Amino acid sequence: MTDKEYKDTVMQISDRVMRFLVKNLRSSRMNTDTGLCSGEYYEDARDILQDSLITLWNNKTDVEFAKAKSYLFTVAYRNMLNVLKQTKIRTDRIKEMHNFHDAKAVGRETDYDNKQLINRAMEQLPENMRSCLLLKDWEGYKTSEISQITGISEQNVKITLFRARKKLREILKDM
């Protein structure tokens, strides 16, 4: 990969990687003292993204331009897992951090409530299910790309997605 291709790759997908990291870290982080999610997940997501971009830069001669997107997501995903393992963060549940005040339109209030409900339900999913769902349904990746990023077979990705959606439906029914 050339320097220009590296720059193009970073410009095209760094925002998507950042959103993926923030969403995953937000769901995985729980402050054990207060039970509230702190803002440090954003800082950690930036650090993980930066480390991942450095890794891509250091290996740019070995990475084909066509596979740079998957490579960057894979490195970021594995770096995120390392951070979660190192800090031994619980992935159970996360409580609400923000209360929605001054909502003037009922539609906005309902949208906000629905998003919060889905976020709470997503937080209850195991890490592998949540990651696969985020990559597939929120980021729009193909099953083959998710397989490369997470390091599990395509068939297991499909099974994980099926089970995650089923579990998500069950969680949402109970809420």
Residue pairs with C-beta under 8 A, 6 or more apart in sequence:
1 9
1 60
1 61
1 63
1 64
1 65
1 68
2 60
2 65
3 60
5 60
5 65
5 68
6 56
6 57
6 60
6 68
9 56
9 65
9 68
9 69
9 72
10 53
10 56
12 69
13 69
13 72
13 73
14 49
14 53
16 139
17 49
17 52
17 72
17 73
17 76
18 45
18 46
18 49
19 138
19 139
20 73
20 76
20 77
20 134
20 135
20 138
20 139
21 44
21 45
21 48
21 49
21 76
21 80
22 41
22 42
22 45
23 134
23 138
24 80
24 127
24 130
24 131
24 134
25 41
25 42
25 44
25 45
25 80
25 83
25 84
26 37
26 41
26 94
27 91
27 94
27 119
27 122
27 123
27 130
28 41
28 84
28 89
28 91
28 127
29 37
29 38
29 40
29 41
29 89
29 94
30 37
30 89
30 90
30 91
30 92
30 93
30 94
30 95
31 37
31 38
32 90
35 95
36 95
36 97
37 94
37 95
37 97
44 83
45 80
47 83
48 76
48 79
48 80
48 83
49 76
51 79
52 72
52 75
52 76
52 79
53 72
55 75
55 79
56 63
56 68
56 71
56 72
56 75
59 71
63 71
69 145
70 145
70 148
70 149
73 135
73 141
73 145
73 148
73 149
74 148
74 149
74 150
74 151
77 131
77 149
77 150
78 151
81 127
84 91
84 127
91 126
91 127
92 124
93 120
93 123
93 124
94 120
94 123
96 116
96 120
100 109
100 112
100 113
100 116
103 109
103 112
117 172
117 175
118 172
120 175
121 168
121 171
121 172
121 175
122 130
122 133
122 134
122 168
123 130
124 171
125 133
125 164
125 167
125 168
125 171
128 150
128 152
128 160
129 160
129 163
129 164
129 167
130 164
131 150
132 146
132 150
132 157
132 160
132 161
132 164
133 161
133 164
133 165
133 168
135 141
135 145
135 146
135 149
135 150
136 143
136 146
136 161
141 149
143 154
143 157
143 158
143 161
144 154
146 157
147 153
147 154
147 156
147 157
150 157
152 160
